[in-house]
Amino acid sequence: MIVKYRNYDVYYEVHGQGKPLIILNGIMMSTASWHQFLDGLSDYQVILLDFLDQGRTDDAKDYNHSDQVDLVKCVVDDLNLDEVNIIGVSYGAQIALQYAIKYPVHQMMILNAALYTTPWLSDIGKAWQLSAQAGNPELFYHVTIPYIYSHKFYNEHDEWMKDRKKYLLDVFNEKFFQRMIRLIESSEAYDIRETARRIHADVSVIGAEYDYLTPADETREIAKAIKGSKWHFIKNCGHASMYEQADMFLENLHKHFAI
């Protein structure tokens, strides 16, 4: 389905019926990234969407997180949702948190995020931008992907990672690189340290033991900032927690969004 935000075509999908769950992508993801989880979410109305510069949504210039937040609101309004429940991962978690500051949210699950773009994360982002500017898929893969997964998963799933590399080297083209540069730039000013307390929702925050991008102690700060929220810690897991421990991801999801 397509909805207009500003002059851009925004792509979204609706799967199933039941309690609505909006799932917001990480920075390298798209709606297709979630299709493997749909069978495990068959009791819900799952709403997937691509942000500006992602998947089947239009390329964009001169945008920031506020635009991505209002893009989500366009999808909510297009579906005439009475209740908003959001799952956000990494970049998508940043957008989810800012959405909940601006608009009503009933329940929310936040994975692998922080309250602001730390100097650590900013410099990692700059390395990703520089490798994207080089336009070399192999270079970009090695600068980014090993740090998204935990060392344990990476070492124990060597064949899976090799298959993943083959797939991603085809995805990493010039259009993808230009989009990544802009998406990373849109996160540079992200900071909700002073505004997170405005969130009034049932919030579950999840951190992972070997998350090298948004370390677990930083995810815990989100839970501390939002009154009544709960923090959960996943052992032996990295930044791509929903892929490394899919069963745990679904278990936490069903527990939090219990019907």
N, C-alpha and C positions, 0 to 999 in steps of 0.2 A: 504494500500500500504506500501511497505517496501523500504527504501533506506539505504545504508551503510554509517555509519560515523565511521571512524577508523575501528575497527573490530566488531562494534556493529550494530545490526539490529534496525533501527529507524522506528517506526510505524507512519503513518499519513493517514488522510482521506481527500477526496475532495467531497464537497456537492454542487450541483447546478452549475449555470453558471452566468457570469457577472463580475463585478468588484471584483478582488481578495481581500479577507480579511483573513489574518493569525491570528488565535487566540491562544495566549500562556497561558498555564495553571498556576494557583496558585500551591503552593507546594504540596498540598494534592489532586490535581485534576488529571484528565485524559481526553482524547478525549470524553469519554462518559459523562462527566460533562456538556458538551455543547449541547448535543442532544436536550434538551428541548427548546433551542432557535432557532433551525434550521427553523421552520416554519416562525418565525418572521424575518428571514434573507434570505428568498427565492429569493430575487432580486440580491443576491451576490454569488460569488464563495467562499464558506467558506472552509478554509483549517485548519484542526485541527491536532495537533501533540502531541506526548508524548515525553517529555525530557528523557534523561538518567535517569534510576531509577524511571520511571513513567509508569503507564498503561501497554501497550503492547510493549513498547520499552525495550531493554535488560537492565538487571542489569549492573552496572558499578562500577569500583573502580578508585581512583586516577584521579578525574576530577574536574573542576572548572567551573565558569560561562563562561569563554572563550570557553570551549568545547560546552556548551549549545548554545552559539551564533553561532558557526560554524556548529553545528547540524542543526540549523534553515536555515543557508545558503545552506546546502546540500539539504534540501527540496525545497528551492527557485530554486536552480539550476536544480534539478530533474524535476520540473514543468516548467522550462524555463520561469519564470515569467518576463515580461517586466516592471511591476510596482509592488512595494512592499508596502502593507498597513498592519499595524500590530495593533492588540489589545492585550494589556498585562495586566494581573491582578496579583498584589502582586509579587510573585517570577517571574512570566512571564513578569511583567512590568519591573523588573530589567533586565531581558534578552533582552527585547525589546529595552530599552534605550541603552544598550551596543551594540546591533546590529546596531542601528542608528548612533552610534559613529563610528563604523567600516565600515559599508556598507550603500549604498544609500537607503533611505526610502522616499516614497512620502507622506503618511499620517500615523499618529499614534495616538492611544488613550491609555492613561496610567491611570490605576485605582489602588488606594490603595497601593501606594509605596512611598519610600523616596529616597534621593540622596545617602544614604550610610546606612550600618548596624550600627545603633546607639547603644550605650551601653544598652539602654532600650530594643531594639529589640534583641540584642545579648543575654541578660540574659533570655528573654522569650524563645529564641531558645534553650538555655542550659536546661531550664526546660522541654521543649518538648523532647530533646534528652535523658535526664535522665529518663523521664517517658517511652519513647520508649525502652530504655535499660532494664527497669523493665519487659517488655513484657506482661503487664497487659492491655487488651483492655479497661476495665472500667476506670482504672486510666488514661490512655492516653486520653480518651474521656473527662473526667472532667478537666484535665489540659489544654486542647487545645480548645475544641469546644465552651464553654460558652463565651470565649473572642473573638471569630471570629465574632459572631453576636452581634448586639446591645441589650442592656437590654430590650428596648421596643419591638423589634421583638421577642426576646426569651420569654418574658412574655405573649405576645399577641398571640403567635402561639405555645402554649404548646403541642397540639396534633401532630402538624407537627414536632416539635423538638423530641418528643418521637418516632415517626416513623423514623426520621433521625438517632436517637441513635441506634435503632434496626438494621438498615442497616449498620451503620458504625462499630458496634461491630463485624460484620462478616468480614468487610474489614480489620480491624486492626489485622492482623496476623503477624507472625514472619518475613515474607518477606517484608511486608509493613513497619514494624518497622526498619529493617536494611536499607531500602531505605531512610526512613525519616531521619535517623541519618546522612547519607551521603549527602542528599540534603541540610539539614541545615548547615552542615559543609562547603558545597560549597559556601554558602552565607556569610560566616564570613568575608571575605576580600572585599566584595562588597563596592565600593566607587567611585562615578563619580562626586564628587564635583568639581574637577579641569578639567574634560573633557566633561561635559554635554554641554558646550557652543559650542562644535564641531557639535552638532546635527543641521542639516539643513533640517527640514521637517515641515509639517503642523501638529502641535501637540496640542492635547486636553488632559488636565490633570484633573482627577476627584478625589476629596477628600470627605470623609464622616464625618458627625458630631460626630458620636459615634464609630469611628474607633479606637480601643484601641491598635492596633499593629503598624499601621503607621498613626498617628494622622493627621488631616486635615492640620494643619500648616506645617507639613513636606511635604505633597503633593504640597502645594503652593510653596515651595522652588524649586521644579522641574520646575514649570512654570516660576518662576523668572530667573532660570538658562538658559532656552532655549529661545532664541530670537524669539519673535512673537507668542509664545505659549499662549494658553488660559486655564484658571483655572475655574473649575465648582465645586460647593459645593452642596452636597446632604444632606438635613436635615433628622433627624430621621432615620439614617442608620449607619450600622457598616461596618466591614472590608469585609464581603461577600456581597458587594453592589449589585452585579448582581442578587443574589438570593433574597435579602430582598426587592429590588425595581426593579424587572425585567422590568416593563414597562418603568421606568426612564432610565434604562440601554439601552434598545432598542431605546428609543427616542433620547438620547444623541448620540448613535451610528449612527442612520440614519441621524441626523443633521450634524454630523461631516464628515461622509463618503458619503454625498449626491451624488447621481448618476446624 
